[in-house]
Amino acid sequence: MEILTGNELISGGTVYLDATNRWVEDLQAARLFSKDEAEARDAAMAATRASGRIVGVEVEDVSHDGTGIVPKRLRERIRAAGPTAPLTLNGRVYERQPLGEDGHVSI
């Protein structure tokens, strides 16, 4: 099984394509593509790249262990867990700005 993942351009947040073709922050909401769905997966990648809103779009191999989606690569498991260091500026800690209801970060 495979998923599509990338980074939201403005916030840098890790996002996943869901079954309704929206980009979401929750790995467990990601659309699972079977190997037979390569054409649909590639079309979604092309449309996403054309929008310019999501960067670094990649296909990731995953498994489903009964409790949820598990990325096979360590790098993707780390990305799914969120930042490994706090976001700080001049000693002040900031939360990463989440995607809005429409799938965009408000600026």
Secondary structure as the mmCIF struct_conf table of DSSP 4:
data_model
#
loop_
_struct_conf.conf_type_id
_struct_conf.id
_struct_conf.beg_label_comp_id
_struct_conf.beg_label_asym_id
_struct_conf.beg_label_seq_id
_struct_conf.end_label_comp_id
_struct_conf.end_label_asym_id
_struct_conf.end_label_seq_id
STRN STRN1 GLU A 2 GLU A 8
TURN_TY1_P TURN_TY1_P1 LEU A 9 SER A 11
STRN STRN2 THR A 14 LEU A 17
STRN STRN3 ASP A 18 ASP A 18
TURN_TY1_P TURN_TY1_P2 ALA A 19 THR A 20
BEND BEND1 ASN A 21 ASN A 21
STRN STRN4 TRP A 23 VAL A 24
BEND BEND2 GLU A 25 GLU A 25
HELX_RH_3T_P HELX_RH_3T_P1 LEU A 27 ALA A 29
STRN STRN5 ALA A 30 ALA A 30
HELX_LH_PP_P HELX_LH_PP_P1 ARG A 31 LEU A 32
STRN STRN6 PHE A 33 PHE A 33
HELX_LH_PP_P HELX_LH_PP_P2 SER A 34 SER A 34
HELX_RH_3T_P HELX_RH_3T_P2 LYS A 35 GLU A 37
HELX_RH_AL_P HELX_RH_AL_P1 ALA A 38 SER A 51
BEND BEND3 ARG A 53 ARG A 53
STRN STRN7 ILE A 54 HIS A 64
BEND BEND4 GLY A 66 GLY A 68
STRN STRN8 ILE A 69 PRO A 71
BEND BEND5 LYS A 72 ARG A 73
HELX_RH_AL_P HELX_RH_AL_P2 LEU A 74 ALA A 81
BEND BEND6 THR A 84 ALA A 85
STRN STRN9 LEU A 87 LEU A 89
TURN_TY1_P TURN_TY1_P3 ASN A 90 GLY A 91
STRN STRN10 ARG A 92 TYR A 94
HELX_LH_PP_P HELX_LH_PP_P3 GLU A 95 LEU A 99
TURN_TY1_P TURN_TY1_P4 GLU A 101 ASP A 102
BEND BEND7 GLY A 103 GLY A 103
#
